[in-house]
Amino acid sequence: MDRFDTPTRPAAHTPATSTLALTLALAASAAAMLPVGAAAQAQAWPVKPVRVIFPYPPGGGTDAVGRIATNALTEQLGQTFIVDTRPGASGQIGTEVASKSPADGYTLVLGNVAPLAILPASNPKLPYDPLRDLAPISLIATSDYILTVHPSLPVKNLSDLLALAKKRPGELSFASSGALGGPHLAGELLNLLGGVNMLHVPYKGNGPAVVAVLSGEATMLYGTGPAVVPFAQQGRMRIIATTGLTRTIKDVPAIAEQIKDFQVTQWYGLLAPAGTPREIIDRLAKETARAVADPKNAAALVKLGADPMTNSPADFRRFIEGEIARYTKVVKAAKLTAQ
């Protein structure tokens, strides 16, 4: 055997080598027991109550729809989804608070068409960008606004209302949940397309606007089903029309049947601050879909005059993009700007 065939002996383990191996093994074991950053936190979520900001006061559609959703999520996830009401500026105040909250899955916002589409379309100085500063989760429901008048007004339908408004320009008033909200836009669009001049009177939410019409302080409003239908059933308001493209209430015509292309639709959805872990967003979308699909919750939404509807985070984002583009055209045509 020449020198190249001489077998080699395994290197002997020295005390230093054994100590190093043991140290590395212990370190690996300890690391395996530690949380793995955001992924581990998302997997454990939720471990405490979740705050859901409602950017409108009680008494309107946002509050009614939102409580169905938060109650369902509380049941499904075993943690309380706490309502935090932050009204003002057509939803801007509460939405801004949400956009600047920690992105940890413990703050959500119940958004709708005004702060997420109409305000971005009309106010270049808005202190948040819904697509940059918020993470869409899912729609919950959509609904049309209902044009409702005080029963003392001598009108039975939209034709009567337009004829009276033309005879009394600037005298009739419509209440809304706030400047540049969906109801405001509906009223201005009817002014524009119907060739009339009805005065806009903004309030801090749909509830106060309803009270204004009930008291006779305002002539009419574009309200949500939960807010106006009970009073219409009591004879304290009169329903004239709805604001979608087709009829959503039996025997109540849509404004679009008489005025082509008239459409202003309300919608509600959940969002989180941008940067919220993807695992939490996806789980919330799944749980929201489960909640809305529950027959009990779906029936409750329908009773409010809403159409239950959910989608994926990506589809909800595309939906908001489309709504901003659509309302940008409407705002420009009606010459509306942020006040």
Secondary structure, 3 states (H helix, E strand, C coil): CCHHHCCCCCCCCCHHHHHHHHHHHHHHHHHHHCCCHHHHHHHHCCCCCEEEEECCCCCCHHHHHHHHHHHHHHHHHCCCEEEEECCCHHHHHHHHHHHCCCCCCCEEEEEEHHHHHHHHHHCCCCCCCHHHHEEEEEEEEEEECEEEECCCCCCCCHHHHHHHHHHCCCCCEEEECCCCCHHHHHHHHHHHHHCCCCEEEECCCHHHHHHHHHHCCCCEEEECHHHHHHHHHCCCCEEEEECCCCCCECCECEHHHCCCCCCCEEEEEEEEECCCCHHHHHHHHHHHHHHHHCHHHHHHHHHCCCEECCCCHHHHHHHHHHHHHHHHHHHHHHCCCCC
